[in-house]
């Protein structure tokens, strides 16, 4: 079967990979019943990823003739006698309007119909969404006969769930390997220590036989230790008398230094208490009033909020914000709480708009399912102390995060169920109830449709 490049603009490109069969037509009948049969219309439509009824109907609309496509037999008929070149030219116009991306020209597009009955093409290559001219006659036919949609959200979410399960299994296997390796190292450390103690005890007996065999055993022990040694791992502690004395001296020195510091601080404190404003001392315990206000050092949590705000002020990329969050030594939940405080602290009405606006930063902070749980818990904590106007928008915020694939329905439902089971009756949980019920009912409806 002869093939040609899809799209007239790519006709001379020898390396273009998107191809379709050359059109084959056949004139049938005579007189008023004469018709043109596009013999390979099904193969052409399959290459274009469009229903054959669309191309057949387009020919009829442009030629002002009756056209019909039989779904059972795959026969495409257009009334009248039309030559192949003319129909091929119309097919190129159809490809430009309803197949190729308006942005990159790639034919890997999908027809989408919005709730407002507008037709657009979504490109799988560049992501560009092209708006089709709704004045074209074929658009009415497409709206009445929409293309079969690919399996939607549920299957995508099922694929994400399966991928997460595989990741969990892989992480569990890695943890098990690490545990086994750690246990093996501990066992080797104990065996090596026991050998070393036994060697020390044997050396202490002072027998000539021990002295004569000691170098050999020491050499063997060093060889065994070298075989079992790993990078940066200390298998035994030096138990010699000299090492013990050195450790005792270090401990005594540290304790003595600490006692000297405590004594000095206590002496300075007493001197301050005994000093009057005029500088004289009489042994009485009077405190000198301090004119300078005490400076309170911010907590690590407050410092993290300040760092996040400072980085946001310089219009950072999500990668830069991720580096700021990763540099914190606080627990993960505190880091997530600090992120919400920095992004949305003081926000009132319009909480949802701010969440959508900063969605890319939240996505960076939520790389896996565990982080999703931290984010929901952070929203709960943030809602407990935020503006009442912002508190009302909690369910809308959850839906925005759900629609943006930042939160999965399992994470939201599990969080809500755990909160209810724990007896939490916060306003955040109460406000989230309608959205959670909607999620559960939508999922049950999808399962019913599948059955």
ChimeraX attribute file (.defattr): number of C-alpha atoms within 10 A of each C-alpha:
attribute: neighborCount
match mode: 1-to-1
recipient: residues
	/A:1	5
	/A:2	8
	/A:3	12
	/A:4	19
	/A:5	19
	/A:6	25
	/A:7	21
	/A:8	14
	/A:9	11
	/A:10	16
	/A:11	12
	/A:12	10
	/A:13	10
	/A:14	9
	/A:15	8
	/A:16	12
	/A:17	11
	/A:18	16
	/A:19	18
	/A:20	19
	/A:21	18
	/A:22	18
	/A:23	19
	/A:24	16
	/A:25	20
	/A:26	14
	/A:27	18
	/A:28	14
	/A:29	11
	/A:30	10
	/A:31	7
	/A:32	8
	/A:33	10
	/A:34	15
	/A:35	21
	/A:36	21
	/A:37	23
	/A:38	22
	/A:39	16
	/A:40	17
	/A:41	25
	/A:42	21
	/A:43	16
	/A:44	24
	/A:45	18
	/A:46	13
	/A:47	15
	/A:48	22
	/A:49	15
	/A:50	20
	/A:51	20
	/A:52	23
	/A:53	23
	/A:54	21
	/A:55	25
	/A:56	22
	/A:57	23
	/A:58	22
	/A:59	25
	/A:60	18
	/A:61	15
	/A:62	13
	/A:63	17
	/A:64	11
	/A:65	12
	/A:66	15
	/A:67	22
	/A:68	16
	/A:69	22
	/A:70	11
	/A:71	12
	/A:72	6
	/A:73	8
	/A:74	16
	/A:75	18
	/A:76	24
	/A:77	25
	/A:78	23
	/A:79	21
	/A:80	21
	/A:81	16
	/A:82	17
	/A:83	13
	/A:84	17
	/A:85	12
	/A:86	11
	/A:87	19
	/A:88	16
	/A:89	12
	/A:90	17
	/A:91	20
	/A:92	15
	/A:93	15
	/A:94	18
	/A:95	19
	/A:96	18
	/A:97	17
	/A:98	26
	/A:99	25
	/A:100	23
	/A:101	27
	/A:102	20
	/A:103	12
	/A:104	12
	/A:105	17
	/A:106	17
	/A:107	24
	/A:108	17
	/A:109	26
	/A:110	21
	/A:111	21
	/A:112	18
	/A:113	15
	/A:114	8
	/A:115	7
	/A:116	6
	/A:117	12
	/A:118	14
	/A:119	22
	/A:120	21
	/A:121	24
	/A:122	21
	/A:123	23
	/A:124	14
	/A:125	13
	/A:126	14
	/A:127	13
	/A:128	16
	/A:129	18
	/A:130	20
	/A:131	16
	/A:132	16
	/A:133	14
	/A:134	13
	/A:135	8
	/A:136	13
	/A:137	13
	/A:138	20
	/A:139	20
	/A:140	14
	/A:141	14
	/A:142	17
	/A:143	13
	/A:144	8
	/A:145	12
	/A:146	16
	/A:147	15
	/A:148	9
	/A:149	9
	/A:150	8
	/A:151	8
	/A:152	8
	/A:153	9
	/A:154	12
	/A:155	11
	/A:156	11
	/A:157	14
	/A:158	11
	/A:159	12
	/A:160	13
	/A:161	15
	/A:162	12
	/A:163	12
	/A:164	14
	/A:165	12
	/A:166	12
	/A:167	13
	/A:168	13
	/A:169	12
	/A:170	12
	/A:171	12
	/A:172	12
	/A:173	12
	/A:174	12
	/A:175	12
	/A:176	12
	/A:177	12
	/A:178	12
	/A:179	12
	/A:180	12
	/A:181	12
	/A:182	12
	/A:183	12
	/A:184	12
	/A:185	17
	/A:186	13
	/A:187	12
	/A:188	16
	/A:189	19
	/A:190	14
	/A:191	13
	/A:192	18
	/A:193	16
	/A:194	13
	/A:195	14
	/A:196	18
	/A:197	15
	/A:198	11
	/A:199	16
	/A:200	14
	/A:201	11
	/A:202	14
	/A:203	16
	/A:204	10
	/A:205	11
	/A:206	10
	/A:207	10
	/A:208	10
	/A:209	10
	/A:210	15
	/A:211	14
	/A:212	10
	/A:213	11
	/A:214	16
	/A:215	11
	/A:216	11
	/A:217	13
	/A:218	13
	/A:219	11
	/A:220	12
	/A:221	16
	/A:222	12
	/A:223	12
	/A:224	12
	/A:225	16
	/A:226	10
	/A:227	9
	/A:228	14
	/A:229	15
	/A:230	11
	/A:231	5
	/A:232	6
	/A:233	10
	/A:234	9
	/A:235	17
	/A:236	16
	/A:237	10
	/A:238	11
	/A:239	11
	/A:240	9
	/A:241	9
	/A:242	9
	/A:243	12
	/A:244	11
	/A:245	11
	/A:246	11
	/A:247	12
	/A:248	11
	/A:249	12
	/A:250	11
	/A:251	12
	/A:252	12
	/A:253	12
	/A:254	12
	/A:255	12
	/A:256	12
	/A:257	12
	/A:258	12
	/A:259	12
	/A:260	12
	/A:261	12
	/A:262	11
	/A:263	12
	/A:264	11
	/A:265	12
	/A:266	11
	/A:267	11
	/A:268	11
	/A:269	12
	/A:270	15
	/A:271	16
	/A:272	14
	/A:273	16
	/A:274	18
	/A:275	18
	/A:276	17
	/A:277	10
	/A:278	7
	/A:279	8
	/A:280	9
	/A:281	15
	/A:282	9
	/A:283	12
	/A:284	12
	/A:285	14
	/A:286	16
	/A:287	15
	/A:288	14
	/A:289	9
	/A:290	7
	/A:291	6
	/A:292	6
	/A:293	6
	/A:294	7
	/A:295	6
	/A:296	6
	/A:297	8
	/A:298	10
	/A:299	9
	/A:300	13
	/A:301	17
	/A:302	14
	/A:303	14
	/A:304	23
	/A:305	22
	/A:306	16
	/A:307	19
	/A:308	22
	/A:309	17
	/A:310	13
	/A:311	15
	/A:312	17
	/A:313	9
	/A:314	8
	/A:315	10
	/A:316	14
	/A:317	12
	/A:318	17
	/A:319	12
	/A:320	15
	/A:321	21
	/A:322	17
	/A:323	10
	/A:324	14
	/A:325	22
	/A:326	13
	/A:327	9
	/A:328	16
	/A:329	12
	/A:330	15
	/A:331	9
	/A:332	16
	/A:333	15
	/A:334	16
	/A:335	22
	/A:336	23
	/A:337	21
	/A:338	26
	/A:339	24
	/A:340	19
	/A:341	21
	/A:342	19
	/A:343	18
	/A:344	17
	/A:345	16
	/A:346	12
	/A:347	16
	/A:348	17
	/A:349	14
	/A:350	11
	/A:351	22
	/A:352	21
	/A:353	14
	/A:354	15
	/A:355	20
	/A:356	15
	/A:357	10
	/A:358	14
	/A:359	16
	/A:360	14
	/A:361	21
	/A:362	22
	/A:363	19
	/A:364	16
	/A:365	23
	/A:366	17
	/A:367	11
	/A:368	14
	/A:369	17
	/A:370	11
	/A:371	19
	/A:372	20
	/A:373	20
	/A:374	21
	/A:375	25
	/A:376	20
	/A:377	19
	/A:378	21
	/A:379	21
	/A:380	21
	/A:381	15
	/A:382	20
	/A:383	20
	/A:384	15
	/A:385	12
	/A:386	17
	/A:387	16
	/A:388	14
	/A:389	13
	/A:390	20
	/A:391	22
	/A:392	18
	/A:393	21
	/A:394	23
	/A:395	20
	/A:396	17
	/A:397	21
	/A:398	23
	/A:399	22
	/A:400	18
	/A:401	20
	/A:402	16
	/A:403	12
	/A:404	14
	/A:405	12
	/A:406	23
	/A:407	23
	/A:408	20
	/A:409	18
	/A:410	15
	/A:411	19
	/A:412	21
	/A:413	18
	/A:414	13
	/A:415	19
	/A:416	21
	/A:417	15
	/A:418	11
	/A:419	16
	/A:420	15
	/A:421	9
	/A:422	9
	/A:423	9
	/A:424	13
	/A:425	10
	/A:426	14
	/A:427	16
	/A:428	21
	/A:429	21
	/A:430	14
	/A:431	16
	/A:432	22
	/A:433	17
	/A:434	11
	/A:435	17
	/A:436	23
	/A:437	12
	/A:438	11
	/A:439	18
	/A:440	13
	/A:441	12
	/A:442	12
	/A:443	14
	/A:444	12
	/A:445	12
	/A:446	11
	/A:447	11
	/A:448	9
	/A:449	8
	/A:450	7
	/A:451	6
